[in-house]
């Protein structure tokens, strides 16, 4: 894979190189960087690039003052001049707010992504990493044919206790391995009326949104499921809910998105300025999970070892997703409830699953998160109800697959 960087800012170039060279499968020798537009144009005449990452504020010739429209003019020239070998993807990365706004006006027409470079945030680098990793997957797949509809449902988990609960749903699972992919996948057949459904499951290599997004993209690309379900455990926020209650979020939002800033009123104190992003649940699924499941939940509770003395409930409200475990009520009040008062749960993966499902090429896979409450995100966090919560989540996921989801 060949990548062209067109940027004359040394700090930005250094960080870009760190991001790109940390991706498995990227050879540093195939990353070309140019400090001026004229040099970049010469490269495009002779070389086919998979990615071009372009700074808008770039001079025509090194040493000259750049024009504000130079980067946009360059993109127009690439599109209009037959002599250039067009890069497969162009990403605009700029540190200037005014240039970002200017380019966004043309973004819908040109279909190029514009990212704001910010040293205090990883949002730009996470997006670039995800795009390059997906392109590598596409490149790797050229050697063998793709099979359509290789499974009906995928269930993904983040930790072993969740994986064990999913594996316990069936007596047998067949292990599958994909060349070049370190993840182990397991498949089994579920029954939906007279129809047999192929279900694939896999566990993330580590906890967190990035790992969730990466696994989601791999599963969608390799298995093309109609639904991808994240099952497992989460923290509850509202103490009127109980251990084992099943959260099916109507939307997931990323409360850890934002940047760290210096607090001018408190010298040397760094504060967090949030910029939360949310993704809604598919409206058909939202209607489906809003039913009364009392009889089903009574049966699930009876089947699960270690059930506490209360009825099991399904909760359909927003879930917050962040990059770290939360065990402090002040964080919940200041960072979560203040931005979405209806939020009922916290986890570290759900936003990654929704984001990847909604941004993969030609996506048709519907993401669903089914996570049960195992603690209440405070200093009293423990693992007393983790197994019970993992089991209520997995069993309810199985019920939906076999009785409610449409195939």
Buried (B, 14 or more C-beta within 10 A) or exposed (E): BBBBBBBBBEEBBEBBBEBBEEEEEBEEEBBBBBBBBEBBBEBBEEEEBBBBBBBBBBBBEEEEEBBEEBBBBBBEBBEEEEEBBBBBBBBBBBBBEEBBEBBEEBEEEBEBBBBBBEEEBBBBBBBBBBBBBBBBBEEBBEEEEEEEEBBBBBBBBBBEBBBBBBBEBBEEBEEBEBEEBEBEBBBBEBEBEEEEBBBBBBBBEEBBBBBBBBBBBBBBBBBBBBBBBBBBBBBBBBEEBBBBBBBBBBBBBBBBBBBEEEEEEEEEEEEBEBEBBBBBBBEEBBEBBEEEBEEBBEBBBEEBEEBEEEEBBBBBBBBBBBBEBBBBBEBBEEBBBEBBEEBBBBBBBBBBBBBBBBBBEEEEBBBBBBBBBBBBBBEEBEEEBBBBBBBBBBBBBBBBBBEBBEE
